[in-house]
Amino acid sequence: MLTKKLLLMSLLSLFLFSVQSVSYAASNFAVKDMAGKKHVLADYKGKWVIVNYWATWCPPCLEEVPDLVALYDSRKNKDLVILGVAFDYESAQEVTDYVNDMLISYPIVLGDEQVQKQIGFTDVLPTTYIFNPRGELVKTKHGLVTKQYLDNLLKPTH
């Protein structure tokens, strides 16, 4: 009985440590986009920050791009930052061609293990991380997001 209790406590401690590590890392990310601009979460206090993991070969990723572009274009000068993070690509040129073809207006980061360590790991594309204006991770959404879904989530905080 005591062994089971110790094992359960150890597993719970490990889980809590891993959750704290992920949220701590995410709350302090700093990534560089394809244009060379550095994006630091702390610099976006007062704005919602959406980080969207995607790949050029991913049908749901392709489907959500127009909604993300529309949302970004309508709110970028007000209360919103969107960062697209491309994963599983052949070359930077492939990503650039895709971005140009899809008329993606928000910054794009080439994803790698360092980006994942800072923001979050996932086995599902697309995956979207949503940070509130205080810089806190409030939602991780696996799978397709829509403008309507995000509009409902990004209610004004005043």
C-alpha positions, 0 to 999 in steps of 0.5 A: 500500500505504501509503495503504491502511494509513493509511486502515485505521489512520484508520478503526480510530482513528475506530471506537475513539474512537466506542466509547470515546465511547459507553461514556464517555457511558453510564457517566455518564448523568443523566436525569429521569423523568416524575415529575421524579426525577433518575436518575444512573448513579453513584448506583446503584453496587452495583446492576444498572441496566437501561435499556429503550428502547421505544415505545407502538406497538411489539409486542415492547415491549408483550410484554416489559413484564410480564417487566420489571415482574415483575423490577423488583418482585421486585428493586427493593429489593435489587440492581436499577434499571430505567428505561424510556425512551419514544421516538416518542410523540405526547405525554407523556399518551400515554406516561402512559396506556400506563404506567398501562394496562400497570401499569408500576411502574418509572420512565419517562423521555421519550426524546429526543436528549439521552438518546440522547447519554448512554446510546446511539443505536439504530434498533431498538425495543426496545433494552436497555442493561445496566450491572453493579453497577460502572456498566459497560455490559456488554450492549446487547440489540436486540429483546425481552428476557425475565425469564429472559434477564435473570435469567441475565445478572444473576447475583450478583457476589459 
